Amino acid sequence: MFLSELLSPERVLLQRGDSFDKKKALTLLASLLSKGGGAPETELVRVLEEREALQSTGVGEGVAIPHGALANLEQQCAALLIVPDGVEFEAIDDAKVTILFAVVGPKRASGEHLKTLARVSRLLRNGNFRARLLSAKDSASAFKLIADEEAR
């Protein structure tokens, strides 16, 4: 399954000029995930915050991959938050995070969840691609970049 199938243009947000913290970033991601994710925003905030309490999902180079699992979900869902000005996220390299790609899935599908996290990691490992995402003019353009990159 392609990441663009787990996303939708409505679950991509390009947030320019707004300064905010990790908690607000997770809340924005939960709000995006709730648009078609099959779970209420409050439950999604809880699962993302619980995962962050274990260890930051900021993997370095401006990327964070918040994720979690809920028993009542039918399928995986993803959301993308792009913050060119960055968010303090306690990332592994202590740098601000500019690209946050969240994934939630059913608890019973942990293998598929891990494969999805690996796909996100592979996609965002490419510095050129990250730069193109950060310079996207709007959410629809960012979504199209992902779909086009996966089609290669």
The 8 nearest C-alpha neighbors of each residue, nearest first, counted from 0:
[[1, 2, 4, 5, 115, 3, 111, 114],
 [0, 2, 4, 3, 149, 5, 146, 118],
 [3, 1, 5, 4, 6, 0, 115, 119],
 [2, 4, 6, 1, 146, 5, 145, 7],
 [5, 3, 2, 1, 6, 0, 7, 146],
 [6, 4, 76, 2, 77, 3, 75, 7],
 [7, 5, 3, 77, 4, 78, 10, 2],
 [6, 8, 10, 9, 3, 11, 5, 142],
 [7, 9, 11, 10, 139, 142, 138, 6],
 [10, 8, 7, 11, 31, 34, 12, 138],
 [11, 9, 31, 78, 7, 8, 6, 79],
 [12, 10, 79, 8, 138, 9, 78, 80],
 [13, 11, 80, 138, 14, 81, 79, 10],
 [12, 14, 81, 138, 80, 137, 82, 15],
 [15, 13, 82, 81, 12, 17, 16, 80],
 [16, 14, 17, 82, 83, 13, 84, 81],
 [17, 15, 18, 84, 14, 83, 82, 85],
 [18, 16, 15, 19, 14, 84, 82, 85],
 [17, 19, 16, 20, 84, 86, 85, 15],
 [20, 18, 23, 17, 86, 21, 24, 22],
 [19, 21, 23, 22, 86, 87, 24, 18],
 [20, 22, 24, 23, 88, 25, 87, 86],
 [21, 23, 25, 24, 20, 26, 48, 19],
 [22, 24, 26, 25, 20, 21, 27, 19],
 [23, 25, 21, 27, 26, 22, 28, 20],
 [26, 24, 28, 22, 27, 23, 29, 21],
 [25, 27, 23, 29, 24, 28, 44, 30],
 [28, 26, 30, 24, 25, 29, 23, 31],
 [27, 29, 25, 31, 30, 26, 32, 24],
 [30, 28, 32, 26, 43, 44, 40, 31],
 [29, 31, 27, 33, 28, 40, 32, 26],
 [30, 32, 10, 28, 29, 33, 34, 78],
 [33, 31, 29, 36, 34, 30, 78, 28],
 [32, 34, 36, 30, 40, 31, 35, 39],
 [35, 33, 32, 31, 36, 10, 30, 9],
 [34, 36, 33, 37, 32, 76, 38, 31],
 [35, 37, 33, 32, 76, 38, 34, 75],
 [36, 38, 35, 72, 33, 39, 73, 34],
 [39, 37, 36, 33, 40, 42, 43, 72],
 [40, 38, 42, 41, 33, 43, 37, 36],
 [39, 41, 43, 33, 29, 42, 30, 44],
 [42, 40, 44, 43, 39, 45, 29, 38],
 [43, 41, 45, 40, 39, 44, 46, 38],
 [42, 44, 40, 29, 46, 45, 41, 47],
 [45, 43, 41, 47, 29, 42, 46, 26],
 [44, 46, 42, 48, 43, 47, 49, 41],
 [45, 47, 49, 43, 48, 44, 67, 50],
 [48, 46, 50, 44, 49, 45, 67, 66],
 [49, 47, 51, 45, 50, 46, 44, 52],
 [50, 48, 52, 46, 51, 47, 45, 53],
 [49, 51, 47, 52, 48, 53, 46, 67],
 [52, 50, 55, 48, 54, 53, 49, 47],
 [53, 51, 49, 50, 54, 48, 55, 47],
 [54, 52, 51, 50, 49, 55, 48, 56],
 [55, 53, 51, 52, 56, 50, 57, 89],
 [56, 54, 51, 57, 89, 90, 53, 88],
 [55, 57, 63, 64, 65, 58, 54, 51],
 [56, 58, 63, 90, 55, 59, 62, 91],
 [59, 57, 63, 91, 56, 62, 90, 60],
 [58, 60, 92, 61, 62, 91, 57, 90],
 [59, 61, 62, 58, 94, 92, 96, 126],
 [62, 60, 96, 97, 59, 95, 98, 94],
 [63, 61, 98, 96, 59, 60, 58, 57],
 [64, 62, 57, 99, 56, 58, 65, 98],
 [63, 65, 100, 56, 101, 99, 66, 57],
 [66, 64, 101, 56, 63, 47, 102, 100],
 [67, 65, 102, 103, 101, 47, 64, 50],
 [66, 68, 103, 46, 47, 50, 104, 102],
 [67, 69, 104, 106, 105, 103, 70, 46],
 [68, 70, 105, 106, 71, 72, 104, 67],
 [69, 71, 106, 105, 72, 68, 107, 104],
 [70, 72, 69, 73, 105, 38, 37, 106],
 [73, 71, 105, 74, 70, 69, 37, 104],
 [72, 74, 105, 71, 75, 37, 104, 70],
 [75, 73, 72, 104, 105, 76, 36, 37],
 [76, 74, 104, 103, 105, 5, 77, 102],
 [75, 77, 5, 36, 103, 102, 104, 74],
 [78, 76, 102, 6, 5, 101, 32, 103],
 [79, 77, 10, 101, 32, 11, 100, 6],
 [78, 80, 100, 11, 99, 101, 12, 10],
 [79, 81, 12, 99, 11, 13, 98, 100],
 [80, 82, 98, 13, 97, 14, 12, 83],
 [81, 83, 97, 14, 85, 84, 15, 98],
 [82, 84, 97, 85, 133, 81, 15, 14],
 [85, 83, 82, 16, 97, 15, 86, 18],
 [86, 84, 97, 96, 95, 82, 83, 87],
 [85, 87, 96, 95, 88, 20, 21, 97],
 [88, 86, 95, 89, 20, 21, 96, 85],
 [87, 89, 90, 21, 86, 96, 95, 57],
 [90, 88, 93, 55, 87, 57, 91, 94],
 [91, 89, 57, 93, 88, 92, 59, 58],
 [90, 92, 59, 93, 58, 57, 89, 55],
 [91, 93, 59, 90, 94, 60, 58, 89],
 [94, 92, 90, 91, 89, 95, 59, 88],
 [95, 93, 92, 90, 96, 61, 59, 60],
 [94, 96, 87, 85, 86, 61, 88, 97],
 [95, 97, 61, 85, 86, 62, 98, 88],
 [96, 98, 85, 82, 61, 83, 81, 62],
 [99, 97, 81, 62, 96, 80, 61, 82],
 [100, 98, 63, 80, 79, 64, 62, 101],
 [99, 101, 79, 64, 78, 63, 80, 98],
 [102, 100, 65, 78, 64, 66, 77, 99],
 [103, 101, 77, 66, 76, 65, 78, 67],
 [104, 102, 67, 68, 66, 76, 75, 77],
 [103, 105, 75, 68, 74, 72, 76, 69],
 [104, 106, 72, 69, 68, 70, 107, 108],
 [107, 105, 68, 70, 69, 108, 109, 104],
 [106, 108, 105, 109, 70, 104, 68, 110],
 [109, 107, 106, 105, 111, 110, 112, 104],
 [108, 110, 112, 111, 107, 106, 113, 105],
 [111, 109, 113, 112, 108, 114, 107, 115],
 [110, 112, 114, 113, 109, 108, 115, 75],
 [113, 111, 109, 115, 110, 114, 108, 116],
 [114, 112, 116, 110, 115, 111, 109, 117],
 [115, 113, 111, 117, 112, 116, 118, 110],
 [114, 116, 118, 112, 117, 113, 111, 119],
 [115, 117, 113, 119, 118, 114, 120, 112],
 [116, 118, 120, 114, 115, 119, 121, 113],
 [119, 117, 115, 121, 120, 116, 122, 114],
 [120, 118, 116, 122, 117, 121, 123, 115],
 [119, 121, 117, 123, 118, 122, 124, 116],
 [122, 120, 118, 124, 119, 123, 117, 125],
 [121, 123, 119, 120, 124, 118, 125, 128],
 [122, 124, 120, 125, 121, 129, 119, 128],
 [125, 123, 121, 122, 120, 126, 129, 128],
 [124, 126, 123, 128, 127, 122, 129, 121],
 [127, 125, 129, 128, 124, 130, 123, 60],
 [128, 126, 130, 129, 125, 131, 132, 124],
 [127, 129, 131, 125, 130, 126, 132, 123],
 [130, 128, 126, 132, 131, 127, 123, 133],
 [131, 129, 133, 127, 128, 132, 126, 134],
 [130, 132, 128, 134, 129, 133, 135, 127],
 [133, 131, 129, 135, 134, 130, 141, 128],
 [134, 132, 130, 131, 135, 83, 129, 81],
 [133, 135, 131, 132, 136, 130, 83, 141],
 [136, 134, 132, 141, 137, 133, 140, 131],
 [135, 137, 134, 140, 138, 141, 13, 139],
 [138, 136, 140, 135, 139, 13, 141, 12],
 [137, 139, 141, 140, 12, 11, 13, 142],
 [138, 140, 142, 8, 141, 137, 143, 11],
 [141, 139, 143, 137, 138, 142, 135, 144],
 [142, 140, 138, 144, 143, 139, 135, 132],
 [141, 143, 139, 145, 144, 140, 8, 138],
 [144, 142, 146, 140, 145, 141, 147, 139],
 [145, 143, 141, 147, 142, 146, 148, 140],
 [144, 146, 148, 142, 143, 147, 149, 3],
 [145, 147, 143, 149, 3, 148, 144, 150],
 [146, 148, 150, 144, 149, 145, 143, 151],
 [149, 147, 145, 150, 146, 151, 144, 122],
 [148, 150, 146, 151, 147, 145, 1, 3],
 [149, 151, 147, 148, 146, 145, 1, 3],
 [150, 149, 148, 147, 146, 145, 144, 122]]
